[in-house]
Amino acid sequence: METLKRNPLLCIMALVGLVCSLVLLFGRVQAEQQSNQVACAISILDVGFLSAADGRSVEDWLSDLSQAGVHYLIFPDGTEAPTGLAQAYGMAVARAGETAQPGDAFLLPTPPLRGTKGYEAPGLPQGDSTVPLALVENYNRTGVVTDPAFDPESWAGPMVKALYLYDAYSYHYEKTGDAPSENENILFRAVTDRSMRLIILTPLEHEGGGMVTDPAAYQDLLDGLGTRLERRGLTLGETFSSMDAPQRSPLLLAGAALLPAALAVLFLGLVLPLPGWGKNALLLLGLLVAVGGAFLRPALLQTLLSFGTAVLAPCFTGLLFAALCAGRGKRLQALPLPLGYLALLGLLLAISLAGGLTIGALLATRAYLLEFQVFTGVKLAQLLPLAVTAVLLFLALRRRPKEERQRPSPLLVAVVVLCVAAALFLLVLRSGDSPLPVSRLELAVRTWLEQTLYVRPRTKEMLMAFPVLALFLLAARRRMAVLELPLGVLAAVGSVSVVNTFCHIFTPVHLSLIRTLLSAGIGAVLGLVVLGIASLLLRPPMSTKL
């Protein structure tokens, strides 16, 4: 606080950045709240596959699919579209290149109302400002349109994100009792977590092989999905919501960029003995970069700012942990251990949410919300803050007098170090596009959490980082230097994970907030239990007065 009071330029930049970030964030939240309609489509080629598999006519399958809730019929270019056939079943006709495939983009007309007579599908001219552009996510879930020449900021018309139920998704159909099939879970997560508003169905396949040709399976799939979406305020029906994502404003982007620039200077000032003129020089440099980048290279500026904020926010958490190890933070130290833990968890959440929401504001443009661009450097953004936290803790512990250090048993140290190493290794592997397969048990737990809670919490926060935070505070109070560093680094994973949650720009802001708060609530309960057990097992605290 003293640093802020002594530097008015830093305060002004931080305040302007905060206001501009809130404006950007408000525009994003407003667009997300208005996007609440979901619809289904299917290619005429896939209807033909279903017809050939069970011998029933295409017309019979169209009737069944229409009753199940499919209201769009997609025709490949070069195929004559029997508009009357689609009209008979209340379907809108769209053309999708050779076929609808991951990475495609195609124009999709607004569907007719059920019972509309004399409907004719409108033409699909490029750049039509009224016909939505459907964007199909690619196989790797790293973007939508593969053509680098396409500029989302210059497209005048509406756009909608679409999920294509390709082979890796469609073979999960196994229905047991009242439990939803994994196909339904995949579609549910695509709509709620990834903001898909158009679902392109393909023939379902049994996990053991073979196409699902029972119309009741498709009816059951969409009925279950519709019921679950309704609980979230979303409607599965005859139309879809185009994402009215905010256009990129250079002025607002430049203003929002001032906040991470000011916080970066603040962090450096807390870590290094920078003179006053040095801080002002860095602030002016940040101001020039923010304004110049926003007007000259806005996409590059967004990338740098989001990555920098993802690294910077957890580093502030590391600074807080180092202060505790150094014996500072008297008010927090004076609280009873359980209250001190909850207060420390609250500070960690405040710092992490501030960083995450800042990233959510900086990337609140259609290029990111519609996945033309995605957050890059996930693994590096997770490892760098942990490395900085380790250095800060090491320096704080090194300055501690030897008489204030208490050594636990070598066995306990070995166990903690191995657990921390294993946890960090899994964290890196399971981040981003993970190469690790997801087990059936984990899928079952995910489904249970999604059905029990509003949204599934992140397990690395709920089961690992937040409970470990309690152990770190206990070790810091008892001056167990050998345990403080590994436990502090592992607890910092919670801050990194919270910030990373908001780096998934395709996930609505309110969903990320609820996910984080649920993780914190459950993690806090587990942390208090762990704290009670550890307090009994560890040796009594030293008599040294803190």
C-alpha positions as CSV (number, residue, x, y, z in Angstrom):
1,M,0.0,0.0,0.0
2,E,2.8,2.4,0.8
3,T,4.2,1.8,-2.7
4,L,0.9,2.8,-4.2
5,K,0.6,5.9,-2.1
6,R,4.1,7.1,-3.0
7,N,3.6,6.6,-6.8
8,P,0.6,8.4,-8.2
9,L,1.4,7.4,-11.8
10,L,1.1,3.7,-10.8
11,C,-2.2,4.4,-9.1
12,I,-3.6,6.2,-12.1
13,M,-2.6,3.5,-14.6
14,A,-4.0,0.8,-12.3
15,L,-7.3,2.7,-11.9
16,V,-7.7,3.4,-15.7
17,G,-6.8,-0.2,-16.4
18,L,-9.4,-1.5,-13.9
19,V,-12.2,0.6,-15.4
20,C,-11.4,-0.4,-19.0
21,S,-11.2,-4.1,-17.9
22,L,-14.6,-3.9,-16.2
23,V,-16.1,-2.4,-19.4
24,L,-14.7,-5.2,-21.5
25,L,-15.8,-7.8,-19.0
26,F,-19.3,-6.4,-18.8
27,G,-19.6,-6.6,-22.6
28,R,-18.5,-10.2,-22.6
29,V,-20.9,-11.2,-19.8
30,Q,-23.8,-9.5,-21.5
31,A,-23.0,-11.4,-24.8
32,E,-22.8,-14.7,-22.9
33,Q,-26.1,-14.2,-21.1
34,Q,-27.9,-13.5,-24.4
35,S,-26.6,-16.7,-25.9
36,N,-29.1,-19.2,-24.5
37,Q,-30.6,-21.0,-27.5
38,V,-29.2,-24.3,-28.8
39,A,-30.2,-26.3,-31.9
40,C,-29.3,-29.6,-33.6
41,A,-28.4,-30.3,-37.3
42,I,-27.5,-33.4,-39.3
43,S,-26.1,-34.0,-42.7
44,I,-28.2,-35.7,-45.4
45,L,-25.3,-38.0,-46.0
46,D,-25.5,-39.2,-42.4
47,V,-29.2,-39.7,-42.7
48,G,-28.4,-41.9,-45.7
49,F,-26.0,-44.0,-43.7
50,L,-28.7,-44.6,-41.0
51,S,-31.2,-45.5,-43.8
52,A,-28.8,-48.0,-45.3
53,A,-27.9,-49.5,-42.0
54,D,-31.5,-50.5,-41.0
55,G,-33.3,-50.5,-44.3
56,R,-35.8,-47.7,-43.4
57,S,-36.3,-44.9,-45.8
58,V,-34.6,-41.5,-45.6
59,E,-38.1,-39.9,-45.1
60,D,-38.8,-42.1,-42.1
61,W,-35.5,-41.2,-40.5
62,L,-36.1,-37.5,-41.2
63,S,-39.4,-37.8,-39.5
64,D,-37.9,-39.5,-36.4
65,L,-35.0,-37.1,-36.2
66,S,-37.3,-34.1,-36.5
67,Q,-39.5,-35.4,-33.7
68,A,-36.4,-36.0,-31.6
69,G,-35.3,-32.3,-32.0
70,V,-33.1,-32.0,-35.1
71,H,-34.2,-28.9,-37.0
72,Y,-31.4,-28.4,-39.6
73,L,-30.5,-30.5,-42.6
74,I,-27.1,-30.0,-44.1
75,F,-26.4,-30.7,-47.8
76,P,-22.9,-30.8,-49.4
77,D,-22.2,-28.4,-52.2
78,G,-22.9,-30.0,-55.5
79,T,-25.8,-32.0,-54.1
80,E,-29.3,-31.0,-55.1
81,A,-31.1,-30.1,-52.0
82,P,-34.8,-31.3,-51.9
83,T,-36.0,-28.2,-50.1
84,G,-39.5,-29.5,-50.1
85,L,-38.4,-32.7,-48.3
86,A,-36.7,-30.7,-45.5
87,Q,-39.7,-28.3,-45.3
88,A,-42.0,-31.2,-44.8
89,Y,-40.2,-31.9,-41.5
90,G,-39.7,-28.3,-40.4
91,M,-36.0,-28.3,-41.2
92,A,-33.9,-25.5,-42.5
93,V,-31.5,-26.3,-45.3
94,A,-27.8,-25.3,-45.2
95,R,-24.8,-26.0,-47.5
96,A,-21.5,-27.0,-45.9
97,G,-18.7,-27.4,-48.5
98,E,-18.1,-31.1,-49.3
99,T,-19.6,-32.0,-45.9
100,A,-19.6,-30.6,-42.4
101,Q,-16.3,-31.5,-40.9
102,P,-14.1,-30.3,-38.0
103,G,-12.5,-27.0,-38.9
104,D,-15.2,-26.1,-41.4
105,A,-17.2,-22.9,-41.5
106,F,-20.4,-22.7,-43.5
107,L,-23.4,-20.4,-43.7
108,L,-26.5,-21.6,-42.0
109,P,-29.9,-19.9,-42.4
110,T,-32.2,-19.2,-39.5
111,P,-34.7,-22.1,-39.2
112,P,-38.4,-21.7,-39.9
113,L,-41.0,-21.8,-37.2
114,R,-42.7,-25.2,-36.9
115,G,-45.8,-25.3,-39.1
116,T,-44.6,-22.5,-41.4
117,K,-46.0,-22.9,-44.9
118,G,-44.3,-22.1,-48.1
119,Y,-40.9,-21.7,-46.5
120,E,-37.9,-21.5,-48.9
121,A,-34.4,-21.6,-47.6
122,P,-32.6,-18.3,-48.3
123,G,-29.6,-18.1,-50.5
124,L,-26.2,-18.3,-48.9
125,P,-24.1,-15.5,-50.3
126,Q,-20.7,-14.9,-48.7
127,G,-20.7,-12.1,-46.2
128,D,-24.5,-11.9,-45.8
129,S,-25.1,-9.9,-42.7
130,T,-28.2,-11.8,-41.7
131,V,-27.2,-15.5,-42.3
132,P,-25.2,-17.0,-39.4
133,L,-21.7,-18.5,-40.1
134,A,-21.4,-21.9,-38.4
135,L,-17.9,-22.5,-37.0
136,V,-17.0,-26.2,-36.5
137,E,-14.3,-26.9,-33.9
138,N,-11.3,-28.9,-35.2
139,Y,-10.3,-32.3,-34.0
140,N,-7.7,-30.9,-31.5
141,R,-10.1,-28.4,-30.0
142,T,-7.6,-25.7,-30.7
143,G,-9.7,-23.4,-32.9
144,V,-12.4,-23.3,-35.6
145,V,-11.7,-22.0,-39.1
146,T,-8.5,-23.4,-40.5
147,D,-8.1,-20.8,-43.2
148,P,-5.6,-18.2,-41.9
149,A,-6.8,-15.7,-44.4
150,F,-10.2,-15.4,-42.6
151,D,-10.4,-12.4,-40.4
152,P,-13.2,-12.7,-37.7
153,E,-13.0,-9.0,-36.9
154,S,-14.0,-8.0,-40.4
155,W,-16.9,-10.5,-40.8
156,A,-20.1,-8.4,-40.7
157,G,-22.6,-11.2,-40.0
158,P,-23.4,-13.3,-36.9
159,M,-21.4,-16.4,-36.0
160,V,-22.2,-19.5,-34.0
161,K,-19.8,-22.2,-32.6
162,A,-20.7,-25.7,-33.6
163,L,-19.8,-29.1,-32.3
164,Y,-19.3,-31.9,-34.8
165,L,-20.0,-35.3,-33.3
166,Y,-17.1,-37.0,-35.0
167,D,-15.9,-40.6,-34.5
168,A,-14.0,-39.9,-31.2
169,Y,-17.2,-38.6,-29.7
170,S,-19.9,-40.7,-31.4
171,Y,-18.8,-44.2,-30.3
172,H,-19.7,-43.7,-26.6
173,Y,-23.3,-44.8,-26.7
174,E,-24.0,-47.3,-23.9
175,K,-27.2,-46.7,-22.0
176,T,-27.5,-48.3,-18.5
177,G,-30.6,-47.5,-16.5
178,D,-31.3,-43.8,-15.9
179,A,-27.7,-42.8,-16.2
180,P,-26.9,-40.6,-19.2
181,S,-24.8,-42.0,-22.0
182,E,-21.3,-40.5,-22.5
183,N,-22.6,-39.0,-25.7
184,E,-25.1,-36.9,-23.8
185,N,-22.3,-35.9,-21.3
186,I,-20.1,-34.8,-24.2
187,L,-22.8,-32.7,-25.8
188,F,-23.7,-31.2,-22.4
189,R,-20.1,-30.2,-21.7
190,A,-19.8,-28.8,-25.2
191,V,-22.8,-26.5,-24.7
192,T,-22.2,-25.4,-21.1
193,D,-18.4,-25.4,-20.8
194,R,-17.4,-24.6,-24.4
195,S,-20.4,-22.4,-25.4
196,M,-21.4,-24.5,-28.5
197,R,-24.9,-23.4,-29.7
198,L,-25.2,-25.7,-32.7
199,I,-24.8,-29.5,-32.5
200,I,-24.0,-31.4,-35.7
201,L,-25.1,-34.9,-35.0
202,T,-23.6,-38.0,-36.7
203,P,-24.8,-41.6,-36.3
204,L,-24.1,-42.9,-32.8
205,E,-21.9,-45.9,-32.4
206,H,-21.8,-48.6,-29.7
207,E,-18.5,-48.7,-27.8
208,G,-18.1,-52.3,-28.9
209,G,-18.7,-51.4,-32.5
210,G,-21.8,-51.0,-34.7
211,M,-24.1,-48.1,-35.6
212,V,-27.0,-47.2,-33.3
213,T,-30.0,-47.5,-35.5
214,D,-32.8,-47.3,-32.9
215,P,-34.6,-43.9,-33.3
216,A,-35.5,-44.0,-29.6
217,A,-31.7,-43.7,-28.8
218,Y,-31.6,-40.3,-30.5
219,Q,-34.8,-39.2,-29.0
220,D,-33.5,-40.2,-25.5
221,L,-30.2,-38.5,-26.1
222,L,-31.8,-35.1,-27.0
223,D,-34.6,-35.4,-24.4
224,G,-32.0,-35.9,-21.7
225,L,-29.8,-33.1,-23.0
226,G,-32.7,-30.7,-23.2
227,T,-33.7,-31.4,-19.7
228,R,-30.2,-30.8,-18.3
229,L,-29.7,-27.7,-20.4
230,E,-33.0,-26.3,-19.1
231,R,-31.7,-26.4,-15.6
232,R,-28.9,-24.1,-16.8
233,G,-31.3,-21.5,-18.3
234,L,-30.6,-22.8,-21.9
235,T,-33.1,-24.0,-24.4
236,L,-32.6,-26.9,-26.8
237,G,-35.1,-26.2,-29.6
238,E,-35.7,-24.9,-33.2
239,T,-33.2,-22.0,-33.2
240,F,-29.8,-21.1,-31.9
241,S,-28.1,-18.1,-30.5
242,S,-25.3,-16.4,-32.5
243,M,-22.5,-15.2,-30.3
244,D,-22.7,-11.4,-30.4
245,A,-19.1,-11.1,-29.3
246,P,-17.8,-7.6,-28.8
247,Q,-15.6,-6.1,-31.5
248,R,-12.1,-5.3,-30.6
249,S,-11.8,-1.7,-29.5
250,P,-8.2,-0.4,-29.6
251,L,-8.9,2.3,-27.1
252,L,-10.4,0.0,-24.5
253,L,-7.7,-2.6,-25.1
254,A,-5.0,0.1,-24.6
255,G,-6.7,1.2,-21.3
256,A,-7.1,-2.4,-20.0
257,A,-3.4,-3.1,-20.8
258,L,-2.4,-0.5,-18.2
259,L,-3.6,-2.7,-15.4
260,P,-1.2,-5.6,-15.9
261,A,1.6,-3.1,-16.8
262,A,1.1,-1.3,-13.4
263,L,0.9,-4.6,-11.5
264,A,4.1,-5.8,-13.1
265,V,5.9,-2.7,-11.9
266,L,4.4,-3.1,-8.5
267,F,5.6,-6.7,-8.3
268,L,9.1,-5.8,-9.4
269,G,9.1,-3.0,-6.8
270,L,8.2,-5.4,-4.0
271,V,10.9,-7.9,-5.1
272,L,13.8,-5.7,-6.2
273,P,15.1,-2.4,-4.7
274,L,14.0,-0.3,-7.6
275,P,14.5,3.5,-7.3
276,G,11.5,5.8,-7.8
277,W,12.7,7.0,-11.2
278,G,13.2,3.4,-12.3
279,K,9.6,2.5,-11.5
280,N,8.3,5.6,-13.4
281,A,10.5,4.7,-16.4
282,L,9.0,1.2,-16.4
283,L,5.5,2.6,-16.1
284,L,6.0,5.0,-19.0
285,L,7.4,2.1,-21.1
286,G,4.3,0.1,-20.2
287,L,2.1,3.0,-21.3
288,L,3.8,3.3,-24.6
289,V,3.6,-0.5,-25.3
290,A,-0.1,-0.5,-24.3
291,V,-1.1,2.3,-26.6
292,G,1.2,1.4,-29.5
293,G,0.4,-2.3,-29.4
294,A,-3.4,-1.7,-29.2
295,F,-3.4,0.4,-32.4
296,L,-0.6,-1.3,-34.3
297,R,-0.5,-5.0,-33.2
298,P,-3.6,-5.7,-31.1
299,A,-3.6,-9.5,-31.5
300,L,0.0,-9.6,-30.4
301,L,-0.7,-7.3,-27.5
302,Q,-3.6,-9.5,-26.3
303,T,-1.4,-12.6,-26.5
304,L,1.4,-11.0,-24.5
305,L,-0.8,-9.4,-21.9
306,S,-2.9,-12.6,-21.2
307,F,0.2,-14.7,-20.9
308,G,2.0,-12.1,-18.7
309,T,-1.1,-11.8,-16.4
310,A,-1.4,-15.6,-16.1
311,V,2.2,-15.7,-14.9
312,L,2.1,-12.5,-12.8
313,A,-1.0,-13.2,-10.7
314,P,0.2,-16.5,-9.1
315,C,3.6,-14.8,-8.5
316,F,1.8,-12.4,-6.1
317,T,0.5,-15.5,-4.3
318,G,4.2,-16.7,-4.1
319,L,5.1,-13.3,-2.6
320,L,2.5,-13.7,0.0
321,F,3.8,-17.2,1.0
322,A,7.3,-15.9,1.2
323,A,6.2,-13.1,3.5
324,L,4.7,-15.7,5.8
325,C,7.9,-17.7,5.8
326,A,9.9,-14.6,6.6
327,G,7.7,-13.9,9.7
328,R,5.8,-11.0,8.2
329,G,2.0,-10.8,8.1
330,K,1.6,-10.4,11.9
331,R,-2.2,-10.1,11.7
332,L,-2.6,-13.3,9.8
333,Q,-0.1,-15.1,12.1
334,A,-2.0,-13.9,15.2
335,L,-5.3,-15.5,14.1
336,P,-6.1,-19.0,15.4
337,L,-4.8,-21.6,13.0
338,P,-8.2,-22.5,11.4
339,L,-9.1,-18.9,10.9
340,G,-5.7,-18.1,9.7
341,Y,-6.0,-20.8,7.1
342,L,-9.4,-19.5,5.9
343,A,-8.0,-16.0,5.7
344,L,-5.0,-17.2,3.7
345,L,-7.3,-19.1,1.3
346,G,-9.4,-16.0,0.9
347,L,-6.3,-13.9,0.0
348,L,-5.2,-16.6,-2.5
349,L,-8.6,-16.6,-4.1
350,A,-8.8,-12.8,-4.3
351,I,-5.4,-12.5,-6.0
352,S,-6.1,-15.4,-8.4
353,L,-9.6,-14.2,-9.3
354,A,-8.3,-10.7,-10.0
355,G,-5.8,-12.2,-12.4
356,G,-8.3,-14.6,-14.0
357,L,-10.9,-11.9,-14.6
358,T,-8.3,-9.5,-16.0
359,I,-7.4,-12.2,-18.6
360,G,-11.1,-12.7,-19.3
361,A,-11.5,-9.0,-20.0
362,L,-8.4,-8.7,-22.1
363,L,-9.5,-11.6,-24.4
364,A,-13.2,-10.6,-24.5
365,T,-13.3,-10.3,-28.3
366,R,-14.8,-12.5,-31.0
367,A,-11.4,-13.8,-32.1
368,Y,-11.1,-15.5,-28.7
369,L,-14.7,-16.1,-27.7
370,L,-15.3,-17.9,-31.0
371,E,-11.9,-19.7,-30.9
372,F,-10.3,-18.2,-33.9
373,Q,-7.5,-17.7,-31.4
374,V,-6.9,-19.6,-28.2
375,F,-4.8,-18.9,-25.1
376,T,-1.2,-20.0,-25.8
377,G,1.6,-21.1,-23.5
378,V,-0.5,-23.0,-21.0
379,K,2.2,-25.2,-19.6
380,L,4.8,-22.4,-19.5
381,A,2.2,-20.2,-17.7
382,Q,1.8,-22.9,-15.1
383,L,5.5,-23.7,-14.6
384,L,6.9,-20.2,-14.4
385,P,4.9,-19.0,-11.4
386,L,5.8,-22.2,-9.5
387,A,9.5,-21.6,-10.3
388,V,9.2,-18.0,-9.1
389,T,7.4,-19.1,-5.9
390,A,10.1,-21.7,-5.2
391,V,12.8,-19.0,-5.5
392,L,10.9,-16.5,-3.3
393,L,10.4,-19.2,-0.7
394,F,14.0,-20.3,-0.8
395,L,15.3,-16.7,-0.3
396,A,12.9,-16.1,2.6
397,L,13.9,-19.4,4.3
398,R,17.6,-18.8,3.7
399,R,17.4,-15.5,5.7
400,R,15.8,-17.2,8.7
401,P,18.0,-17.6,11.8
402,K,19.0,-21.2,12.3
403,E,17.7,-21.3,15.9
404,E,14.1,-20.7,14.5
405,R,14.3,-23.7,12.2
406,Q,12.8,-27.0,13.1
407,R,13.6,-30.2,11.2
408,P,11.0,-32.9,10.7
409,S,11.9,-36.6,10.3
410,P,13.7,-37.5,7.1
411,L,10.9,-40.0,6.2
412,L,8.3,-37.3,6.4
413,V,10.4,-35.0,4.2
414,A,11.0,-37.8,1.6
415,V,7.3,-38.5,1.4
416,V,6.3,-34.9,1.0
417,V,8.9,-34.3,-1.7
418,L,7.9,-37.3,-3.6
419,C,4.2,-36.4,-3.4
420,V,5.0,-32.8,-4.6
421,A,7.1,-34.0,-7.5
422,A,4.4,-36.5,-8.6
423,A,1.6,-33.9,-8.3
424,L,3.6,-31.3,-10.4
425,F,4.4,-34.0,-13.0
426,L,0.7,-34.9,-13.3
427,L,-0.2,-31.2,-13.4
428,V,2.0,-30.6,-16.4
429,L,0.8,-33.7,-18.3
430,R,-2.9,-33.0,-17.7
431,S,-2.7,-29.4,-18.7
432,G,-3.8,-28.2,-22.1
433,D,-4.2,-30.9,-24.7
434,S,-3.4,-33.8,-22.4
435,P,-1.8,-36.9,-23.8
436,L,-3.1,-39.0,-20.9
437,P,-6.3,-41.0,-21.4
438,V,-9.3,-40.4,-19.1
439,S,-10.2,-43.5,-17.1
440,R,-13.8,-44.8,-16.8
441,L,-13.7,-44.0,-13.1
442,E,-12.8,-40.4,-13.8
443,L,-15.6,-40.1,-16.3
444,A,-18.0,-41.5,-13.8
445,V,-16.9,-39.1,-11.1
446,R,-17.1,-36.2,-13.6
447,T,-20.7,-37.1,-14.5
448,W,-21.7,-37.5,-10.8
449,L,-20.2,-34.1,-9.9
450,E,-21.9,-32.4,-12.9
451,Q,-25.3,-33.9,-11.9
452,T,-24.9,-33.2,-8.2
453,L,-23.3,-29.8,-8.4
454,Y,-24.0,-26.9,-10.7
455,V,-20.7,-27.3,-12.3
456,R,-17.8,-29.7,-11.8
457,P,-15.0,-28.2,-9.6
458,R,-11.4,-28.6,-10.6
459,T,-9.9,-31.5,-8.7
460,K,-6.3,-30.1,-8.6
461,E,-7.7,-27.2,-6.5
462,M,-10.3,-29.1,-4.5
463,L,-8.4,-32.2,-3.6
464,M,-4.8,-31.0,-3.7
465,A,-3.8,-27.4,-3.6
466,F,-6.3,-25.9,-1.2
467,P,-5.9,-28.7,1.5
468,V,-2.1,-28.5,1.1
469,L,-2.4,-24.8,1.8
470,A,-3.4,-25.7,5.4
471,L,-0.3,-27.8,5.8
472,F,1.8,-25.0,4.4
473,L,0.5,-22.5,7.0
474,L,1.0,-25.1,9.8
475,A,4.6,-25.7,8.6
476,A,5.2,-21.9,8.4
477,R,4.0,-21.3,11.9
478,R,6.1,-24.2,13.3
479,R,9.1,-23.1,11.3
480,M,9.5,-26.4,9.5
481,A,11.8,-25.0,6.8
482,V,12.3,-28.3,4.9
483,L,8.5,-28.6,4.5
484,E,7.6,-25.0,3.8
485,L,9.2,-24.8,0.4
486,P,7.6,-28.0,-1.2
487,L,4.3,-27.4,0.5
488,G,4.3,-23.7,-0.6
489,V,5.0,-24.6,-4.2
490,L,2.2,-27.2,-4.2
491,A,-0.2,-24.8,-2.6
492,A,0.6,-22.2,-5.3
493,V,-0.8,-24.7,-7.8
494,G,-4.2,-23.6,-6.6
495,S,-3.5,-20.0,-7.7
496,V,-2.2,-21.2,-11.0
497,S,-5.2,-23.4,-11.6
498,V,-7.7,-20.7,-10.8
499,V,-6.1,-18.3,-13.2
500,N,-5.9,-21.1,-15.8
501,T,-9.7,-21.7,-15.4
502,F,-10.3,-18.2,-16.8
503,C,-7.8,-18.7,-19.7
504,H,-10.4,-21.1,-21.1
505,I,-12.0,-18.1,-22.8
506,F,-14.8,-20.2,-24.5
507,T,-16.2,-21.0,-21.0
508,P,-18.7,-18.4,-19.7
509,V,-17.4,-16.2,-16.9
510,H,-20.1,-17.1,-14.4
511,L,-19.4,-20.8,-14.9
512,S,-15.7,-20.2,-14.2
513,L,-16.5,-18.2,-11.0
514,I,-18.9,-20.9,-9.7
515,R,-16.4,-23.6,-10.5
516,T,-13.7,-21.8,-8.5
517,L,-15.9,-21.0,-5.5
518,L,-17.1,-24.7,-5.4
519,S,-13.5,-25.9,-5.5
520,A,-12.6,-23.4,-2.7
521,G,-15.5,-24.4,-0.5
522,I,-14.9,-28.1,-0.7
523,G,-11.1,-27.6,-0.5
524,A,-11.5,-25.5,2.6
525,V,-13.5,-28.2,4.4
526,L,-10.9,-30.8,3.4
527,G,-8.1,-28.4,4.5
528,L,-9.6,-28.0,8.0
529,V,-9.8,-31.8,8.3
530,V,-6.2,-32.1,7.2
531,L,-5.2,-29.3,9.5
532,G,-6.7,-31.0,12.5
533,I,-5.0,-34.4,11.7
534,A,-1.6,-32.8,11.0
535,S,-1.7,-30.7,14.1
536,L,-2.0,-33.9,16.1
537,L,0.7,-35.8,14.2
538,L,3.4,-33.2,14.0
539,R,5.6,-32.2,16.9
540,P,4.4,-29.4,19.2
541,P,5.4,-25.9,18.1
542,M,8.7,-24.3,19.3
543,S,8.6,-21.9,22.2
544,T,10.2,-19.2,20.0
545,K,7.9,-16.2,19.9
546,L,6.8,-15.3,16.4
